[in-house]
């Protein structure tokens, strides 16, 4: 038996930091419950070859520790990396309290097996005499939220401390001045309190622990029979400055300004939505954190989470190295290009005014589905997705005589470009002009050029190129084209360069086809809006237009509001629209770190900040008492706002993936708070009713620093 009182720093590698830290504190005069450690090797025997012998040894150790009849014990994990300076792994592994002597071996084995399941390796297990606490709590020797070293935070509940760290109850909180000892108190619903001598004793123990570990510490403690004992001690994790307004690097955003001034909502549905489930189905990756802001002139700016962009880059590094996935992607592009070419050619021969409305609706529905597919293939060739190829190519040519010349040579595709037909037509007209052409014939030829190619400008600016645009271009000299000088480089550089060139070519053709289809679809929409005699429908989505013409029912006020601009967000793989105050709030969150104006009349829930930051997203309610608990856990998506009564080990993996954590109960010492701070995830606790007020699918904005969550849009 390795008694805790006999352990020290030299034993850390053998038994883990949780046990050895308690041994260090015992040596310094801090009262610690008596206990011993069962090392991982013994537990492996318990679970494997010699269970009876191993179990008998553990029971004998328990009786030596406390021979009284009815003695019970606490059985806790002591895993490698647990209670470390960078990560505490709070609440990740099982703990069993009030365990009878005969049941201790089985409890220890379950803790060990749980650790193997969670981390792939076993752990030591701490067995301590159970403390029948009248009060229990946690002390942080530095304020864990603000990082203020001049303040300590103490939380206390009645009874055992597991209800506090598990977030099952909101504690009484004391914020204590480390110099003067003065404190402020916020009572909890239980009414548990500390007297001045107990607060002073906790501060003294905290100073002792800080000196022993050489850093600020967090201690779990209990009071039994007027005696204060320390149950656990670890460094406070994630104490970096917390004054930032958002979720660290996760909320640093890259802004992309678009030149288009014709970003109607029907187009935004596809352009934003293409980054979601469409991209996932095509390339195995989807975005969850995109905001698109469109002003009254229909000019658009997009905001992408920088960390998510990095993740996308990493994903596509593997995508381009897989020949099967590359080939499948190019085949998909070729098929959709041909479908788009045929549809556009057919539609341009149509007289929209002569077609019945139902035929127009069919063309719109089918065309929009093809348009969405084209946009998804276009997204695959986004610069951040092709960046791994650029990096690899530059590494290959770094030792060449002229790296830039080598890059220019190997990335040329040599295939026709979408603009070639227009350039060829202009060249022919220049030749005719040189041979002589009267003004009337010249105007006719220019009109043909404008009819054939002028639509390209109409897609982006709303106005097509006319004959005067092409008259100017005809009189300009043709652009000179020259092949780069031959270069000698590696076969790998040639391979990567050919792929980059091919992707660039596909990207240009993709854009050409979806712009052509966009032009056709806008003509259909304009005709349908004219027939409806409802001008606001110009700002409807395709689905809304289809609903209007099939049912005649639509919230026209909401659609009309989009005339002055709107904000679109990608949630659940699809596009959602916000207008008015909600759109303004979310757009300011995306655009920068300035504090946004919170709409006080729309606050959904309020609580205590456990980790500051701002986040927005769709709510996922995970309630342990709900019939759909398993389904809620299984359907949780990265980037959602996790709303739960309290955090438990079985949903710790959801916390890591959430954009923010919101709990009904708990204090800043509960598992949710610790996980939030370690991961830099905005965390709001002690809301009391978040699981009742919020519903899965609600779009919300959280300002954890201010302790409030605003509902932007509710699910129907």
N, C-alpha and C positions, 0 to 999 in steps of 0.2 A: 504494500500500500504506500502511495506517495502522498503523505499528508500535505495539505495546502500550507500549513504553518512552517513546513520545512523547505518550501520551494523558494527560488530566487531567480534572478536574471539568467544565470547559467543554465537553467532548465527550460528556457523558453522554446528552443527548437524541439525538445523532446515532448513537452506536454502542452504547449500553446501559451499565448500571452494572457488569456483571461485568468488562468490559474496562477501563473507566476506573479502577476501584478498583485493579486490578493495576498500572496506570500510576502511580497515586499512590504505591503502596507502593514501586515501583521507584525513584521520585524520592527516597524517604526512605531508600534504601540497603538495602531488603529484596531478597533474590535472588528473581527471578521468571523462569521459562523464557521464552526469546525467542519472540516470536510477532507476529502481525499480525491485523487484523480485516478481514473481507470484509463490507461494509455490505449492507443489505437490497436496495438498488437494484441492485447488481451481481449479487446472487443471483437477482433476478427476471430479469435478462438471461440468466443461466446457465440458468434454467428455461424461458426463453421465446425471444426473438427472435434473440439472438446467442450461442449456447452455445459455439461453438468459440473465439471471440475471448475470452469471459469465462473459459473453462477455461484457455486458454493463459496468460492474465494471472495466474491463481492459481498455476499450476505454476511460472511464472517467479518469483513472490514466494517460493514454498517453496524454490527452489534458491538464491535470494539469501539466505534465512534460514539454510539449511544445505546447502552444496554437496556434502557428502560422499556417497559411494556407499552406498546402503542406508539413507539417512536416512528416518525415519518421523515421523509427526505425530499430535497429538491434535486432533480437530475437535469443538468444543463450540458450543452455542447461546449467544447473548447477546441475549435477548429483552427487549422493553419490560416493566418490572415484575419481571423476574427478579432475584433477589438484592436485593430491596427491603427496607425497614425493617419493613413489615407482613407481607409474604409472600415466601417465597423461591422458590416454584414448584419445590421440590427434586425432581429426578428426573422432571419432567414432559416434558422435551424430550430428543431423542436426543443421545447422545455417541458418537463413534467414536474408538477408541484404536489406536495402532500402524498408522496408515494410510500406505501407500506414496505417494510423490509423485504418481504418475500417477492415483491413486485419490482424491486430496484433493478435486478439483472435484465428483465424484459424491457424496462423503460430505457436502460442504458443501450441495449441493443437497438431499440427503435431510433434513438437519437443518432447512433452511429450509422444505421442504414439510411436514415434521412439525409445525413451529410454526404454519404456516398452518392445518393440519387441526385442531390443538388450540385455537388462539385466534382464528382468523379473519384474522390478519395475519401477515406475515413477520417475520424477525428478522435481526440481524447474526450472523455466525459467527466465532468465535475459532479461529485455527489456530496451534498452538504446537509447538515442537520437543518430540518425545516424550522423556520422562525414563524411563530404565531404572532404576526405583526398586528398591532392596533392601528398604526399609521405607517405609511411607506411613501417613498417618492424618489426624486432625482434632483441632484444639484449640478448645474453647470458653473464652473468657476469663471468662465467668460461668457458674456451674453451670446448664445448660439445663433441668434438671428441677426443682430446688428454687428456682432464681432467686437463690441465695446469691452476692452479689458478691465475697465473700472467697475463693471457690474457683474454680479453673480445672479443666477436665476435658480430658484428652488420651486419645485412643484410637489404637492402633497395630496394624498387621498387617504381615506379611511380603509383599513384592512390591508390586503396584500397589494404589492406594487405592480403585479401583472396587469391589473385593470387599467393602470396608468400607461405603462409602456405599450400595451396592446391597443391603446386608444379607445377603450370601452367607456371611459368616463372623463369628464372635464375636471381638471384638478383645481385646487386653490394655488394661486401663483404668487410668489414673492420675488420682486426685483430688488436686490440688495446692493447698496453702495459699498464697494470693497474697502474703502478707506474709513468712512465714518460709521459703517454698520447700519445706517438708516435704511429703511425699506418701505416699499409700497406693496399693498396687498390687494389682490383681486380674488374674492371668495369664489369657490366652486360650489356646485349644487349640493354636495355632501356636507359642506360646512367643516371639513377637516382643516385644522389650523396648527401652527407651530408657535411656541412661546419664544421669547427673546433668547433664553439660554440655549435652546435647541438650534436656533438660527446661527448663533455664535459658534456653537460646536461644529455645525456643518461647514461653516466658513473655515474653521481651523483645520478640519479634516481635508477640505479642498486644497488648502495651502500645502499641507503635507503631501498630498497626492501630486500636486503640480511639481514640487521639488523632486519627488521620487521619479516621476516619468519625464521631467524636463520639459513639460508642455502643459497647456491648459487641459483640464480633465473633466469628465462626466462621471458621476458616481451614483449608483443605485443604492439606496439605503432603506433600512426598516427600523422601527422602534417597537420593542417588545419588553414589557415589564420595566418601562422607563429607561431602557438601555438602547443606545443607538448603535447599530451595526452596519457595516458596509458590505453589500452583497456583490457588487461588481464595480470595476473601475476601468476606464479606457480614455484614450485621448479624444478630445472633441474634434471630429472630422469636419473638413470643408469650412475652415474659418477664414477663407480669403474675404476681401472686402465685399460687402453685400449692398453697396449703395447703387449698383447698376439697376436700370429700370426694367430689364427684361431677363429672360432665361439665358443668361450668359451668351456664349457663342451661338446657341441655338436660335436666338432671336436677332442676331446680326443679319441684316438683309442686303441682298444684292438687288439694285434697282435697274430695271430695263425699260427704257423709253421707246415707244413704238411710233413710227412715223404716220401710221394710219390715222385718218380723221373720220373714219366711217365704221367705228366699232359698235355696231348695233348688238343688242343682247343675244340675238339668235346666233351671231358669229362667236360671241364670247363663250357661249355654252360649249362649243366645240374646241375653241382655242385653249380655254382653261381646263376643260374636261379631258383633253388629250393627255395631260400630264398625270392623270389618275389611272383608273382601271383599264383604259384603252392601252396606255403604255405598258402597264403590268402584263396584260394579255399578250402584247407584242414582244416585249423585251425582258419581262420578269422583274421590272422595277416600276414603282409608282411614287409620285410625290404626295405629300400630305400638308404642305405648308406653303401655299401660294395665295397671294392677294393680288387682284387686278382692279385698279382704280380708273374709272372712265369719267371724264368731266362732261360738262354740258355741250361742248363741241365734239364729243365722241372721240377725244384724244385719250390714249390709254397708257398707263404706266403699270408695269408688273413688278412684284416684289417676291423674290425667292429667298428662302432661308439658306444662308451660306453653308451651314453644316450639311444640310440636305443636298445641296449642290455637290459638296465633296463626296457624299455617299454615292450619289449618282455617278460621279467620275470613277470611283472605285469599282462600282458594279460593271460599268461598260468596259473597263479594262479587261475583264474576263469575257464579256460578250464578244468583243472583236477578236479575241484569241480562239474562239470556238468556230471552226469552219462550218459546222452544220447550222448554227444560229445565224451566221453571216449569210449563208446561202439562202436560208429560209426568208430572211429579211429582204434580200434583193428580189427573190421570186414574188414576195408579197407586193413590193413596190411596182414591179413590172405589170402584175395583174391589175392593180388599182389604177395605174397610169392609163392602161388601155381602156378600162371601164370608164374612166373620167373623160378620155378623149372621145369615145363614142357617144357618151351622154351629152357632152357639150356640143358636139357637132349636130346631133339630132335636135337638141333644144334650140339651137340658133336658127334652125329652119322653121320653128314653130311661130305661129301668130298667137301670142298669149291672149289677146283680146277675144279670139274666136273660140278658145277652148272653154268647156264647161268648168265650173268651179271644182267639181269633184276630181276632174282630171288634173287640174292645177295642184290640188292638195296631194294627189298621189305622186306627182312629179316632185313636189317639195319634200315629202316624207322620204322618198327613195333617194333623192339627191342629197339630202342632209345626212343620211346614213353614210353615203359614199364620201361626202365631205369630211365627216368625223374620222373616217378611216384614213384619208389622206393626211389629215392633220396629225394623227398619231404617228404615221411613218415619218412625217417631217420632224416631229419632236425627237425621234431616235437620233437624228443627225445634228442635234443641238451642239454648239461649241463645247460645252462642258462634257458632253458624252464622247466626243471625238478627241478630247484633250489627251487621253492616254496614248493615242497613236502619235500625236504631235511630239509628246515627250519622248517616246521610244525612238522616233525618227531622228530627233535632234541628238539623242545619245549616240545613235549609229554614225552620224556624219561629223561628230565633234572633231575628229582628227583629220577630216578631209581638207584639201588645200583651200577650198572655198565652200564652207558649209551651206551658206544661203543659196549659192548657185546649184548645189547638189539637191537641195530641197525643192527648188523651183523646177528642176529637171525631172525628178522622179515622181512628183505629184501631179504632173500634167496628165489629164485623162485622154485627150485626143478625140473624144466622142462629141457629137453635135451638142450645142447648147440651145436652150429655148429661145434665145435672142437671135440665133443665126438666121432664121427665116426673115425677120424684120430687117436685119443688116443686108441680106441678099437683095430684098426688095428695094431698099434704098439705093444700093449700088447700081441696080438695073435702071432705076429712075435717073440717077446721075448720068449714066451713059446716054440715055435718051435725051436728056437735057443738053448734053454736049453736042449731039448731032442736030439739035434744033427742035423746039417744041413751042407751040403758041400757048398763050395764057389760059385759054379755055380748056385745052387738053391737059395742061399742067394741073389745073384745078380738079379736073376729073380724076387724074391719077392720084393726087394728094387725098382726095376724098376716099378713094379705094384703100389707100394706106391707113387712113384714120378709122375706117370701118373695120378693117382687118385686125389692126393692132392697138387702136386707141383705147379700147376697153380697159387695158392694163392700168391706166391712170385712174379710171373711174372707180376701180376697186378700192384704192387707198384714199383718194382725195374727194371722190364723189363727182368729179368732172372728167370726162374723157378727153384724150388728146384730139384736137381738131386739125384741119388742114394746115393752119398756120404753124402749128408745132412741127409738122413734117416738112413744111416749106423751108423752115430754118435749118432743119437737119440735112435736107438734100443739098443745101449750099455749103455745108461743112465738109471738109475733106474726110475721107474714110479713115477710120482708126487703123493705124499701122499695127500689124501683128508679126511677130518674129519668133522663131523657135529658139529656145536657149541653146547655147553651145553644149556639145556633148560633155558629159562628166563621167568620171570613173569612181564608183563607190561600191559598197558591199551589196551582196545579194539580199541581205535582210533589209537594208535601206530601200532597195528597189521594191521589195515585197510590200513594206509598210507604205511607201510612197504611192504605189499603184492603188492600194486600198483607200488611202486618203483622197486621191484624185477621183476615184470612183464614187466615194461617198459625197464629195463636193458636187459632182455632176448630178447624182441622184437628188441631192438637196435642191438644186436649182430647178430640175424638172418637176420635183414634188411641188415646189412653190408655184411654178407656172400652172400646173394642173389644178391645184386647189384655188388659185386666184381666178382661173377661168370658170370653175364651177361656182365659186362665190359670186361672180358677176351674174351668172345665170340665175342662181337662187335668189339674189336680191331683186332681179326683174320679176320673178314669180311672186315674191312677197309684196312688191309694190303693187302688182295687179290685184292681189287678194285684198290688200288694205283699201285700194280704191273701190273695189266692189263692196266692201263691208260698210263704207261710209263712216268708219270709226278711225280717225287719224292716229289715235294713240296706239293702235295695233302695229304701227311701224316699229314700236319698241318692245314688241312681244317676242317670245322665243318661238321656235317652230312648233314645239308641243302645245304652247298656248294658242297659236293660230289654229292648229288642228282642233283643239278643244272648242274654240270659239265657233268654228264653222260646223262642228258636229252637235254642240249643245247650246250655243248662244250664251253660255254662262262663263264669266271671267271677272276678276277683280280689276276693272279698268282704272280705278284710282291708283292702285299700286303700279300698274304699267305706265300710266301717265306720269307718275313721279320719276320714272327713269329718264324722262326728257332732260332733267337738270343734272344728270349724272347718276352713277350707281357704282357700288363696289361688289365685285364677285369674288367668292372664295371657293377653294377646292376642299370639299368635305365628303368623306366616304366615297372618294373616287369620282364624284360628280360636282357640278357647278351649282352654287346657291347664290342668289342675288339679295343684296341689301340696299335699301334706299333711305333717304332722310337722315335722322340723327344716328341710327345704328351704322349706316354706311360711313358717315363722317367720323364716328368714333373709331371704327376698324381701320379706315384709311390712315388716320393719324398714327395708330399703333404701327402700321406697316412702314410709314414714311420716316419715322425717326424716334429718338428716345425722349422727345418732349412729353411731359405729362399730359395725357388726353383728358378732356372734360368727361367726367363720368355722369351718366344720366341717372340722377338720384331717384327719379320716379320709376325706374325700371330695374332697380337692384333686386336680384333674385334672392341671394343669401348673403349673410355677413358672418365673419368668424375671426379667429386669431391667426395672425401670420406666423407660420412655422418656417417658411423659407420665402424671402421676397422675390418678386419678379412679376412679369405680366405675361399672359398667354391667352390665346383664343382658340376655339375649336368646338367640335361636337362633343356633347356629354355622352358618357357611357356609364349608366348606373349599374353598379355591381353590389347587390344586396344579398347578404348571406341568408336572410330569412325569406327571400323571394323564390318562387317556383322556377324562375328562369335564370337562377344563379349560374348553372353550368353553361347555358347558352350565352349568357352575358360575358363570361370569361373567355369562352371559345371565340366569340365574335369581336373581341376587343382589338382595335387597330392602333398601330403606333400613331401618336399625335393627337389622340382623343383626350378629353378631360376625364380623368377617373374620379367618379363620385361614389363614395362608399360610406357605410356606417363607421367602420374602423378598418385599419389595415391588419391583415393577418399574413403569416408566412406563405399561405397558398396563393396569395395574389401579389407577392413581392415582385414577381416578374412583370406584372402589369405596371407597377409603379415606375420601373425603369424605362418603360416605353411610352409613358404618358406625357402629354404636354404640360399637365398640371395635376395636382392631387387635391381633392376636396373631401373632407370627412365630417360626419355629424359630431363625433366626439373627439376626445384626445386633447393633449396639450402640446407644447413645443418640445416635450421629451418623448413623445410616443414614436412608434416605429415609422409612421408616415412622415413625421417631422424629420427624423434622422435620415431616412432614405431620400427625402426631398432635398435636404441640405447637402448630402454627399453627392447627389446627382445634379445639383443646381436646378432642380425642378420647382417652380412656384408651388407652394403648399399652403392650403388654408384648412385649419382644423377648428373644432368646437363650433361648427355652424348650427348644430342641433337639429336642423331640418332639411339639409341639402338633398337627402335621398327622397324626401317627400315633395319638395318644391320642384325639383328638376326632373326631367324625363330624358331617357335615352334619345339622342337626336337633336336636342336643343342646341342651338348655336349660342355660345356664351363668351364673354370677355372677363378675365380674372385679373384683378390687381391685388396680389397677395399682400403687398406692403400696406395697402389701405384697408385690407381685410374685407374686401367685398367682391362679389361676382355679379356681373350684369348680364341679363338675358337679352341677347340681340334678336333672336328669332326662335319661336317655339315650334315644335313639331305639331302638325295638325292633330 
